[in-house]
Amino acid sequence: MDLVYSIFRKQAWKTQFQNEQMEEDMCFKCLAKISANNIVAWVTTFDLDDHVNINWGSHVYIADLNVPWKYHKITSNNCTVTTLEWDMYGYSLLIGDKNGAVSIWTCSTDHNLTNWVQVGSKDFRGEPIIAGTFFHLGKKLMLVNEKADNINYFEKFNYVRFTPSLRTWGGTGLPGCLVVSATGMIAALLTNDSGEPMISATNSLAVARYRISVVDISYRQNGNFLIVTSDGRPRSPIHCYEVSIKLVNEKSCTIVSQWLPSFFLTFNETVDRVISHVKFLLREGSESLVIGSNSSNGCIIETWELVKKTNSINKVFKKVITEDHPTVCWIKKSSFTVGAQLTALATPKMSISYNQSSCSQYVVAAFSNHQVCCLSRELTQQCLFELSSYCEDNIGKIGLQHSSNIQFSDLDISYLGNVFVVCDNMGNLYLFQLLSVAELNGPLTVAYATLQLEYCLVTGLDWWDLAISLRPNMLEAVCNRFSENFQKQSQVLQQKEYTTYLSIRSFLYKMMPGAQGKRSDLMHLMTLHSICNAFKNVLRVSDIMVDRDPAENISNALKEPIVDIDKILPSLGGKDFTVEPSTLQSLHQLIQWVAQLALNVVSRIPEPRDNVGYNLLNDLYAINSIRELLLMIRIWGLLRPNCLPVFIKNIDNLDVLSVTFRLLSRFVQLGGDHDEMLFDECYTLQSQVNITPLSSVAAGIHEVASPALYYQHLPLKLVFGQEPDCLRYNTSSIDTITNGKQHSDYMKDYDVIRNVYIGKCPLTVKQCNRCEGKMQLVGNSRTAAIRVWENRWARNCRCGGRWRTVKVGGQ
């Protein structure tokens, strides 16, 4: 377990702690939650933009763990926020406060991290909300342990019968959330996109209301919720309930709570003890509990499990009842004792395996003595991190007189379980790696890392936490094995997940020192593949009686050993390639990009190639895709010359498209072998036409997941709002297509999605959190074809990062 970085406020708050307001705020419990997209949301009483400390309250912030210094405030609340939860996909956030107000926030229609809207709210006056969760939508894909070594994804991963929490007609799951108050009230809220008031239903968790201090919620496979509660007193039982929600009609629903077996904790000591934490070992389908209690002597962490027990029948009744009567009860499994107060406790969110007992399940706990401990399922200590000395070294940065003022208040584990975030009472964040318990309490292996990447590929989970947990000497082996396994899948699955596959593979190359050129080639391949699909989608068959698709006609025509593009056109005809002039004109920027990529590839043919890793020139599929697109552009140019790409030529009568197609065709026919005559023609073309450099990434990037991370002494000391110079790395020096200042000037004012220049001084743009690629905030979508292209990248960038809005010259 290693501390990767800690991030603090820009300026320390003034040491005026004597008033009652500050004393109350110092006891405030900050919250932190990680989404499926590795976006962290946290609550703090300190406004990160307030340097004079006058904006007291509960401020909810979000930030990408890759660039935590680029934060965004979602909302501020005068009342203490006590509940903070993400939905299963990481696009909606549930916020509940001490006064009973519940609100649901989500990204706007443009899926922008800096643009959040409130889609619904409900006020339960006088009901302090202490827990909440979103409805389960019924989709669950898990690994079959017995087939973990199988190459086929369809056999390795299977869907689990997981019923949605709230079902409508046909069994489809409805979105919504469930909240629990400190008085024992449970409420179900149904969200909608129509702007109408939220549908709600309330009930009592038990027959009579009672005080609840700690609570946790998990999902059952039958669609119900499993809730465990405690009033904090050790002599009171730990209550368990099963809650179900039913839809009555379109405007109402009902909520029902049923008792489950409860149990008492047993303590031999005479000192007063308070139950401070109750957690399910897993959020989905778990029947194991982790319970933490504090006293003046320290804390005790225990695990309890719900098991079936057979009770023997009295001999008097054996004549009537011949079979034993089985019951379920809670049994204590293990315990762990520490001589410090337990301040935060977290368990994994999910398991990727069917057999939950065999997968890596663990408990992470934070204590009042600034220790963070990772425990196994049996509560044996796996690793321990001491932050006492670290806090002492950072007194000046934090602005405190004593490090004892810092107390860890909450922590949360990522979905894959490779990293976790700790939040202290000052709103500072600490990111930890879990290297020693990533795979069955052992080191992270290439096989298990590849398995997690494949799980991300088929489920859509973010892979960032896994990537930064890999050692530098593992990156290439994991990337190669992941690529080999993907190439062995069926054509249907490859076509479906091809873009995500390229995103994951390019991300791994980005982490490798000296492999930015390979990453750039993969990004170009991703754009090329997407443009190829977009162009083929606008083609329509002129004769409905013909079975063959126009795209198939192009592929078959390129199999002939013909290098002259004009000699191929008669065999294709023009009727099947007729497209509306407005559509062709709107696709002009994509046509221009394809032509520039073809010229860049031709210019690289004479250069020596590295056969290790990915190289665009070694991929004949990519070269043939470029030839297909050039052939389509040639046909469209005959129909509408205005859609042809523009070249800066030194010779007026040079047909750049024809020459480029001929050179690429000869390169394919030679199979990429060395040919001096071909090399001479490529050099000649470079002197006859101006080749604009292409790149898919910015010149200088500041991010955690970068090669610069491996050259730093951990932990990193970061500050909110300040880009760390130590994490800046320059891709231009090792980019295979661009170089130096040309690279920087090219990417500074360029829209990487629409492939157009956005001008020197745009007012606002969208920028990716990972590759820092820019995109116009509002595009000129004149036709359906270009709207489809823009909507393809509306939610995420090509690299898989999330968009955020930035102003010119600011972050």
CORPELIN-V104760 format. One record per backbone hydrogen bond with DSSP energy under -0.5 kcal/mol. NH is the residue of the N-H (numbers start at 1). CO is the residue of the C=O. E is the energy in kcal/mol with one decimal. If there is no record, write none. Layout:
nh={NH:NH}
co={CO:CO}
e={E:E}
This chain:
nh={2:4:4:5:6:7:8:16:17:23:24:25:26:27:27:28:30:31:33:35:38:40:40:41:42:43:44:47:48:50:51:56:57:58:59:59:60:61:61:62:63:64:65:67:68:70:71:72:74:75:77:82:82:83:85:87:90:93:94:95:96:97:98:100:102:103:104:105:106:107:108:111:113:115:117:119:119:120:122:124:124:125:126:127:127:128:129:130:130:131:133:135:140:142:143:144:145:147:148:150:156:157:158:160:162:162:163:163:165:168:171:174:177:178:179:180:181:182:184:186:187:188:189:190:191:191:199:201:203:205:210:212:213:214:216:218:219:220:223:225:226:227:227:228:229:230:234:236:238:239:239:240:241:242:243:243:244:245:246:248:248:249:252:254:256:258:260:263:265:274:275:276:276:277:279:281:283:285:285:289:290:291:292:293:294:295:296:298:299:300:301:302:303:304:305:306:307:307:309:311:311:317:318:320:321:322:325:326:327:329:331:333:334:336:338:343:343:344:346:348:354:356:358:359:361:363:364:365:366:367:368:370:372:373:374:375:375:376:377:379:382:383:385:387:387:391:392:393:394:394:395:398:399:400:405:406:407:409:410:412:414:420:421:422:423:424:425:427:429:430:431:432:432:433:434:435:438:439:442:449:450:451:452:453:454:455:456:457:458:459:460:462:467:468:469:470:470:474:475:475:478:479:480:481:482:483:484:485:486:487:488:488:489:494:495:496:497:498:501:502:503:504:505:506:507:508:509:510:511:512:512:515:519:520:521:522:523:524:525:526:527:528:529:530:531:532:533:534:535:536:537:538:538:539:540:544:546:552:553:554:555:556:557:558:559:560:562:565:567:568:568:569:570:571:572:573:577:578:579:584:585:586:587:588:591:592:593:594:595:596:597:598:599:600:601:602:603:604:604:605:605:607:611:613:618:619:620:623:624:625:626:627:628:629:630:631:632:633:634:635:636:637:638:639:640:643:644:649:650:651:654:656:659:660:661:662:663:664:665:666:667:668:669:670:671:672:673:679:680:681:682:683:684:685:686:687:687:688:688:689:690:691:692:698:701:703:703:704:706:707:709:710:711:712:714:716:718:718:719:720:721:722:727:728:729:731:731:732:734:735:742:743:743:744:745:746:747:748:749:750:751:752:752:755:756:758:759:765:766:767:768:769:774:775:777:781:782:787:788:789:790:791:792:793:793:794:797:800:803:803:804:806:808:810}
co={433:2:431:431:716:429:718:14:15:19:20:21:22:23:24:25:28:43:41:39:35:38:63:33:61:31:59:45:46:47:49:54:45:77:44:57:75:42:59:72:40:70:38:64:65:67:69:62:60:60:58:80:96:96:94:92:87:105:85:103:83:101:80:97:122:95:120:93:117:91:115:108:803:112:106:104:117:104:102:100:122:123:99:99:124:126:97:128:180:180:178:176:138:158:352:156:143:144:145:147:152:153:142:140:138:160:161:221:136:172:168:166:189:133:187:131:185:128:181:203:179:201:177:199:175:189:190:188:186:184:183:182:230:230:228:226:283:224:220:243:218:225:241:216:239:214:273:233:263:229:237:260:227:258:225:241:256:165:254:246:252:252:249:246:244:242:240:238:234:294:232:274:292:292:290:288:349:219:283:304:279:302:277:300:274:298:272:295:338:293:336:291:334:289:331:287:305:329:327:309:325:314:314:317:317:320:311:324:309:307:305:303:303:301:299:341:366:366:364:362:143:354:355:355:359:375:346:373:344:371:341:367:385:365:383:363:373:380:361:376:374:374:372:370:385:387:388:389:390:391:392:394:395:395:402:403:405:423:423:421:419:432:412:430:410:428:407:424:7:422:5:420:430:2:418:433:435:442:439:445:446:447:448:449:450:451:452:453:454:455:456:36:463:464:466:466:467:471:471:472:474:475:476:477:478:479:480:481:482:483:484:485:486:490:491:492:493:494:497:498:499:500:501:502:503:504:505:506:507:508:509:512:515:516:517:518:519:520:521:522:523:524:525:526:527:528:529:530:531:532:533:534:535:536:576:542:543:549:549:550:551:552:553:554:556:557:560:563:564:564:565:565:566:568:569:569:574:575:577:580:581:582:583:585:587:588:589:590:591:592:593:594:595:596:597:598:599:600:601:601:602:604:609:611:615:616:618:619:620:621:622:623:624:625:626:627:628:629:630:631:632:633:634:635:636:640:641:647:688:688:651:654:655:656:657:658:659:660:661:662:663:664:665:666:668:667:670:675:676:677:678:679:680:681:682:683:684:684:685:685:648:689:690:771:729:701:727:66:704:510:706:707:708:709:712:4:6:716:722:8:69:719:724:725:701:699:729:699:731:732:739:739:740:740:741:742:743:744:745:747:756:750:774:751:751:749:749:806:775:804:773:802:750:766:764:779:780:783:784:785:786:787:788:789:790:791:801:797:111:795:767:765:763:807}
e={-1.1:-0.7:-2.6:-1.1:-2.4:-2.4:-1.9:-2.2:-0.6:-1.8:-2.1:-2.0:-2.4:-0.8:-0.5:-1.4:-0.8:-0.6:-2.6:-2.1:-1.7:-0.5:-2.7:-2.9:-2.2:-2.3:-1.9:-0.5:-0.5:-1.5:-0.7:-1.3:-0.7:-3.2:-2.9:-0.7:-2.7:-2.8:-0.6:-2.2:-1.9:-0.6:-1.9:-1.0:-0.5:-1.9:-1.1:-2.0:-2.8:-0.9:-2.5:-0.5:-2.0:-2.1:-1.9:-1.7:-0.8:-3.2:-3.5:-2.7:-2.0:-1.7:-2.2:-1.1:-3.3:-2.6:-2.5:-2.8:-2.5:-1.4:-2.2:-2.3:-2.7:-1.5:-2.7:-2.1:-0.7:-1.0:-2.8:-2.9:-0.6:-0.9:-1.2:-0.6:-2.0:-0.6:-1.9:-0.5:-2.3:-1.4:-2.2:-2.6:-0.6:-2.8:-4.0:-2.7:-0.7:-1.5:-1.5:-1.3:-1.9:-2.7:-2.5:-2.6:-0.5:-1.4:-0.5:-2.6:-2.7:-2.4:-2.2:-2.2:-2.5:-3.1:-2.5:-2.6:-2.6:-2.2:-1.3:-2.8:-2.2:-2.7:-2.9:-2.9:-1.1:-0.5:-1.1:-1.7:-2.1:-3.3:-0.7:-2.6:-2.5:-2.0:-1.9:-2.2:-3.0:-2.5:-1.8:-3.1:-2.6:-0.5:-2.6:-2.0:-2.4:-1.8:-0.8:-1.4:-3.4:-1.4:-0.8:-0.6:-2.7:-2.4:-2.5:-0.5:-2.5:-0.6:-2.4:-0.6:-1.4:-1.6:-0.9:-2.7:-2.7:-2.1:-2.1:-1.3:-0.6:-2.8:-2.6:-0.7:-1.8:-2.1:-2.7:-2.5:-0.6:-3.4:-0.5:-3.3:-3.5:-2.8:-2.7:-2.0:-3.0:-2.4:-0.5:-1.2:-2.5:-2.1:-3.1:-2.9:-2.2:-2.3:-2.3:-2.7:-0.7:-2.6:-4.3:-0.6:-2.0:-1.3:-0.6:-0.8:-3.3:-0.6:-1.3:-0.7:-3.5:-2.3:-2.5:-3.0:-1.0:-2.2:-2.2:-0.6:-2.5:-1.6:-2.3:-0.7:-1.8:-1.3:-0.9:-0.9:-1.2:-2.7:-2.4:-2.7:-2.5:-2.4:-2.3:-1.2:-2.3:-2.9:-2.5:-3.7:-0.5:-2.2:-0.7:-1.9:-3.0:-1.2:-2.5:-2.9:-0.6:-2.6:-1.9:-1.8:-0.8:-0.6:-1.1:-2.4:-2.8:-1.0:-1.5:-1.6:-0.5:-2.5:-1.8:-2.1:-2.6:-1.7:-2.6:-2.6:-3.2:-1.8:-1.9:-1.8:-1.7:-2.1:-2.8:-2.8:-0.5:-3.1:-2.8:-0.6:-0.8:-1.2:-1.1:-2.2:-2.4:-2.0:-2.1:-2.0:-2.3:-1.9:-2.2:-2.0:-1.9:-1.7:-2.2:-1.7:-2.0:-2.0:-0.7:-0.7:-0.9:-2.0:-0.9:-0.5:-2.7:-2.5:-2.5:-2.2:-2.5:-2.1:-2.5:-2.3:-1.8:-2.0:-0.7:-0.7:-1.7:-2.3:-2.4:-1.8:-2.4:-0.6:-2.5:-2.2:-1.9:-2.4:-2.4:-2.5:-1.8:-1.9:-1.9:-1.9:-1.3:-0.8:-0.6:-1.6:-1.8:-2.3:-2.1:-2.0:-2.1:-2.1:-2.3:-2.3:-2.1:-2.7:-2.8:-2.1:-2.5:-2.4:-1.9:-2.2:-2.7:-2.0:-1.6:-0.7:-0.8:-1.0:-0.7:-0.6:-1.6:-0.5:-1.6:-1.7:-1.9:-2.5:-2.0:-1.8:-0.8:-1.1:-2.3:-0.6:-0.7:-0.6:-0.7:-1.0:-0.6:-0.9:-1.7:-1.8:-0.7:-1.2:-0.5:-2.0:-2.3:-1.8:-1.3:-1.3:-2.2:-2.6:-1.6:-2.1:-2.0:-2.2:-2.4:-2.3:-2.0:-2.2:-2.4:-2.2:-2.2:-0.9:-0.6:-0.6:-1.1:-0.8:-0.6:-0.5:-1.2:-0.9:-0.9:-1.8:-2.7:-1.8:-2.1:-2.1:-2.4:-2.2:-2.5:-2.1:-2.1:-2.7:-2.1:-1.9:-2.7:-2.2:-1.2:-1.2:-3.1:-1.8:-1.6:-0.8:-3.1:-0.8:-1.1:-1.1:-2.3:-2.7:-2.4:-2.1:-2.4:-2.3:-2.3:-2.2:-2.1:-2.1:-2.3:-2.0:-1.0:-2.0:-1.0:-2.0:-2.4:-1.8:-1.9:-2.3:-2.2:-2.1:-1.6:-1.1:-0.5:-0.8:-0.7:-1.4:-2.9:-0.6:-0.7:-1.2:-1.9:-0.6:-1.1:-2.2:-1.9:-0.6:-1.5:-1.0:-1.0:-1.2:-0.8:-2.6:-3.1:-0.7:-0.5:-3.0:-1.5:-1.8:-1.1:-1.3:-1.8:-2.1:-0.6:-0.6:-0.9:-0.7:-0.9:-1.2:-0.5:-1.4:-2.7:-2.2:-2.1:-1.5:-0.7:-1.0:-3.3:-0.8:-2.3:-1.7:-0.6:-2.1:-0.6:-2.1:-3.2:-3.2:-2.2:-1.8:-0.6:-2.3:-0.7:-0.9:-1.5:-1.6:-2.3:-1.6:-2.2:-2.6:-1.2:-0.6:-1.0:-1.1:-3.0:-1.4:-0.6:-0.5:-1.3:-2.7:-1.3:-2.1}
